[in-house]
Amino acid sequence: MADTAAPVCVWLKRDLRVGDHPALAEAVARSRGGSVFAVFFYEPEVLDQPERDASHAAFERECLVELEAALGRLGIRLITRRGEAVAMLEQLRRETGFRLLVAHEETGTGVTYARDRRVRRWAREAGIEFLELPQTGVVRRLGSRNGWNRLWEERMEAKRADVPQCTGRGGLATVARLATAGILDGRALGLPDDTKDRQPGGERAAHDVLDDFLSRRGRHYSGGISSPLSAPSSCSRLSPYLAFGAISMRTIWQASEARRREVQASLVETSGPRDRAALQAWQRSLKGVQSRLHWHCHFMQKLEDEPAIEFHNMLRAADGLRETEVCPERLAAWQAGRTGYPLVDACLRSVVATGWLTFRMRALVVSFASYSLWLHWRPTGLFLARHFLDFEPGIHWSQLQMQSGTTGINTLRIYNPTKQAIEQDPGGVFIRRWVPELAGVPKAYVHMPWTMPADVQGRAGCVIGRDYPAPLVDHAAAVREAKKRLAIVRHAPEARSEARGVAVRHGSRRDRRGAMQQDPVRRTLGRDLPPPKPPPAADPQRRFPFATPDGDVESSP
Ligand SMILES: Cc1cc2nc3c(=O)[nH]c(=O)nc-3n(C[C@H](O)[C@H](O)[C@H](O)COP(=O)(O)OP(=O)(O)OC[C@H]3O[C@@H](n4cnc5c(N)ncnc54)[C@H](O)[C@@H]3O)c2cc1C
C-alpha cells in the first residue's frame, strides 16, 4: 500500500505518450493525495548498445520534448537523470521517499532485460511496491500459446487508460525541488549527428500519421506494400511510434476497428460499382493492417518467452551452421550496399539514409545476407537494428531468424534479388535513386548490370568492376549450396524433434481463414507424421480471422 503523503514515481521507458498510458493512469489513481512524478533515465548501458543510432536518440528527444509539456498540463513533472537505473531510482527514493513505482513491462534487449531484473530485486529489498503493467498484447509469464489470441483481443478491446488530471499535493514541494538533466540532445549524450531523413518523433506526429493512413493512404495498403516505390506512402508508417511508445497499440487497433465498421456500413448503403470497389479496397487494406498489428505482438511474444533468441538460434540444432564462417569482406560489402545486386544495394543504402524499409525489402536483404552470402544473422541483424528507426527487439530477432532458416518451424523463403528487382521496381526507378552509379544504365540492364556489353557500359558511364561491383557471389549457386547445408541440419532426427518443441512454444495457432494453423512442424518437415487433430468446434481463438504471420504473402519470393 502506498504512503498517501509520498509522491508516486512513474518510470518511463518506451512509452513516451500520455494517451492510453496504463502506468500513468494507475499512478494517478493510486496516488491518494500524493503527487505523481515521471522519470526518464539516460542510461549509459542502453546508449552504448550496438543497436543504438543517433537517429534513435533524436527521435526519442522529440517525443520527450512534447511529453514533458503534456505531462505538465496533467500536473505531472518529468524528471530526467543520467546514470544507471537502480542507482538513479535509489537516489530518487532518498530524495522523495516514494514507495510506489509504476512502469510498463518491456520486452527489450538483453541489456534492458538484465536491468529490469536488477530494478525488481532492488525494489524488493528496498520495500518499494513495483507495479509493472502491460501496454501491448504481449503476455508476461505466459504458460502456453493456446488461448493467447483471445488474451490479445481482450486487451485490444479493453477501455483505454486515459490519464486524469493529477491533483495530489503530497510531496509536491519535494518533487518541485528535484534536479533534472533536462531533455538532452545527441551532442550532450556524446553521439554523432543524426543524418537520417526520417519520420519526426512525438505523440502528435503519431496521431497525424494514423489519421492520414486511416482517412487517405490506407486505401492503397493492400497491393501497395511490397514495392519500395509505393510502400513508403501505402504502408501505415506507424512502426517507429509503436517502438518508442508514442502511441499505444490499443489506440491504433481501436481506430482501425472504428474505420472498418464505418467502411462496412458504407458498403451496405453504396450501390455504385466504382464506390463499392473503393470501399472493398479499404476493406482489404484494413484487414491486412489489422493482421499485422496482431503479428507485432505475436513476434514480440517469442522474445518475451525465450529471451535467448536474441543471441542463439531458435533451433539449437542449427548451431554451427554459420557461426564459424565469418567473412568480413562480404559483411562489409553488404553493409555498404556494394554487393553487385542492384535492388539489394539500393535497399541497404536507402535504409541507412531514411531508417525505414518495407517488409518485403527487409526480408530480401536478410535473405540475401543469410543464404546468398552465408552470413550469420547476428551481425547483419545488429547493423539493421541500428538503422531501423523502428527497431523492436522481439519482432526484429524473430524475423531475422525466420528469414535465415534457423527457427525450424517456418518454410524457407529464399528471395531471388533479380526477380524481386524486376517485379517490384520494373523501371529501375528506386534502384537509380539509391545507386547513382547505375543512373545512366539502360532499363534493359538496370536489374542485371553485369550482363551489359562493354560498349554499353562505356556509354552508360558505368564500367562493372570499376564504377559498380560485379556480383559478389553467384546467387543461384550460393542458394543451391545454402539449401544443401540447411537440409542436413533441418532433416536430422534430433532437429525434427526439437522443431516440434519450438512449434509448441512459439508457433501461431491459426491460419489465414481463421482455422487452426497447420502444424508448423508438419509443414516444414514432411508428411510422415500422423494427421493433426481437428480444432475444437467452439475454439474462442477463431473469432478474428488473422492471416498467418509467416510473412508477406502477396507473391512468391
Ligand atoms: C528482417 C526483418 C526485421 C524487422 N524488424 C522490425 C523491427 O525491428 N521493428 C518493427 O516494427 N518491425 C520489424 N519488421 C517487420 C516489418 O517489416 C515492419 O513492422 C514494417 O515494415 C513497418 O512499417 P509500417 O509501420 O508501415 O508497417 P505496416 O505494414 O503498416 O504494419 C502496421 C504495423 O504492424 C506491425 N507489423 C507489420 N508487419 C509486421 C511483421 N511482418 N511482423 C511483425 N509486425 C509487423 C508493425 O508494428 C507495423 O507498424 C521486420 C521485418 C523483417 C523481415
The ligand as an ORCA input file, in Angstrom:
! r2SCAN-3c Opt
* xyz 0 1
  C      14.278     -8.880    -41.112
  C      13.118     -8.057    -40.596
  C      13.300     -7.246    -39.492
  C      12.231     -6.494    -38.996
  N      12.448     -5.686    -37.905
  C      11.432     -4.948    -37.411
  C      11.645     -4.094    -36.285
  O      12.733     -4.007    -35.732
  N      10.589     -3.354    -35.848
  C       9.354     -3.445    -36.437
  O       8.425     -2.761    -36.001
  N       9.138     -4.266    -37.470
  C      10.129     -5.012    -37.987
  N       9.892     -5.826    -39.076
  C       8.508     -6.026    -39.549
  C       8.005     -5.066    -40.656
  O       8.869     -5.058    -41.741
  C       7.786     -3.655    -40.130
  O       6.964     -3.699    -38.978
  C       7.069     -2.748    -41.136
  O       7.789     -2.716    -42.332
  C       6.960     -1.353    -40.530
  O       6.345     -0.454    -41.413
  P       4.839      0.033    -41.181
  O       4.653      0.541    -39.800
  O       4.489      0.953    -42.273
  O       4.086     -1.347    -41.295
  P       2.588     -1.758    -41.724
  O       2.703     -2.727    -42.839
  O       1.772     -0.543    -41.939
  O       2.061     -2.558    -40.477
  C       1.481     -1.933    -39.326
  C       2.209     -2.432    -38.094
  O       2.085     -3.845    -37.999
  C       3.292     -4.406    -37.477
  N       3.896     -5.287    -38.482
  C       3.867     -5.154    -39.824
  N       4.488     -6.187    -40.424
  C       4.923     -6.977    -39.437
  C       5.626     -8.208    -39.413
  N       5.979     -8.836    -40.529
  N       5.916     -8.747    -38.228
  C       5.544     -8.147    -37.067
  N       4.867     -6.986    -37.025
  C       4.553     -6.413    -38.193
  C       4.205     -3.229    -37.162
  O       4.016     -2.862    -35.836
  C       3.693     -2.148    -38.097
  O       3.981     -0.860    -37.628
  C      10.957     -6.587    -39.602
  C      10.797     -7.412    -40.724
  C      11.863     -8.135    -41.213
  C      11.655     -9.018    -42.411
*
